[in-house]
Amino acid sequence: MHLPPLSTVRSFEATARHCSAARAAEELHVTPGAISQQLRKLEDFVGQRLFERQARGLVLTDAGRVLLAGCQEALAALQRATAQLRHQRQVLLVSCTPVFAAQWLVPRLQDFLQSAPEVDVHVSTTARLVDLAAEGVHFAVRHGLGRYAGLQARRLLDDDLQPGCCTMASATTGSCGRGRPGAPSWTPRKALCLWIPTPPSKPRWPGAAWPWRAAPWW
């Protein structure tokens, strides 16, 4: 099957519809020079002139009118076919943190896909707050207070976290717990591993002196 490149067909159809290479370039987000180049390629392919330049702009030749009818019919058929496929397969883009994806979402994803085979789920992992509309994200899962302007937030699950530290940390000198009798303090150079949940009205363990911070939640 000997067919012209699709880029030449799109450039030709847009130029014929607007009777202007400049307007076609604006529609296709390319330069007028690029449109002219595509038109020359298509004319070389069919071996005939497709446009005549007149005072009011570009005018189709007889060959151009024949080709335009075929191009519009073919592009319309292609549009209908792709629209049908896109309707059959729904794509959902979910944004979440890497830890949440690995520990909670991905292990449960296969069961969902089996129950909804017409849905394709794409997972994007990042810790930053995403712009759902600008980035095409359908759902985002985050740690936080759930207060996001212009968005609907639903609590997905409670994260029951407790403080813990590396076994190599030594109870010697440091700032954590300073000023509380009998409280351990940790060497600043040692790794302290601490997960902090959404800050409650007061610390959850007696005498806790760790400064609470708001962590992204949902």
PyMOL commands that set and color helices and strands:
alter all, ss='L'
color gray80, all
select helices_A, chain A and resi 6-18+21-28+32-46+62-88+98-115+132-135
alter helices_A, ss='H'
color red, helices_A
select strands_A, chain A and resi 51-54+57-60+90-96+119-125+139-140
alter strands_A, ss='S'
color yellow, strands_A
deselect
rebuild
show_as cartoon
